[in-house]
Amino acid sequence: MLGYPEWMQAYGTIPIGYPAATQNRRYRRPLDQALHWNGYQGEKFRTHEQVDFYESTLRPFAMYRDEETLDGWEDRTAKLSDWDAAFTSATPNPSGELQPEADFTEPRVVGQATKRRSKNQGDPHVCPRSHRIQGCRPAGPAG
């Protein structure tokens, strides 16, 4: 242990002070895609492939930019490529076809975000951000 008595254990952290960067403006799914009138509209359903793309590739860029919409991204077409209309228009699924339930507990597509996650698996010194005790370091690039 790090010089603490064995009976001493951390249960949580309380951040004190101001954040280094503002967190008030982050990407949000367009309201047109999330709002349904008088019933569920399948055209607003995000396909499994779109969810996989967001989780594995787009999320690292969306999380750390001070833009609520993707319209402000200068490199939007490079980051979204074929998925541009799915993430910026009112209808991400123009066919309206629904898909069966899927398991998203494990990444199904490997992109920049999932590569970083899998690189840290198996490292005994990496632990979740909520467990910064006993010599662990947080997973991810800041580790």
RASUL-V771350 format. One record per residue. RES is the residue in one letter. PHI is phi as a letter, one per 40 degrees, with the letter a starting at -180 (NA if undefined). BURIAL is b if it has 16 or more other ideal C-beta (glycine too) atoms within 10 Angstrom, else e. Layout:
res: {RES RES}
phi: {PHI PHI}
burial: {BURIAL BURIAL}
This chain:
res: {M L G Y P E W M Q A Y G T I P I G Y P A A T Q N R R Y R R P L D Q A L H W N G Y Q G E K F R T H E Q V D F Y E S T L R P F A M Y R D E E T L D G W E D R T A K L S D W D A A F T S A T P N P S G E L Q P E A D F T E P R V V G Q A T K R R S K N Q G D P H V C P R S H R I Q G C R P A G P A G}
phi: {NA c g c c c c c b c b a b b c b h c c c b c b c b b d b c d d d c b c b b f h c b c c c c c c c c c c d c c c c b c d d c c c b b c b c b c c c c c b d c c c c f c c d c c b b c c b c b d c g c c b c d b c b c b c b b b b d c c c c c c c c c g c c c b b d d c b c b f g c b c c h c c d}
burial: {e e e e e e e e e e e e e e e e e e e e e e e e e e b e e b e e b e e e e e e e e e e b b b b e e b e b b b b b b b b b b b e e e e e e e b e e b e e b e e b b e e b e e b b b e e b b b e e e e e e e e e e e e e e e e e b e b b e e e e e e e e e e e e b e e e e e e e e b e e b e e e e}
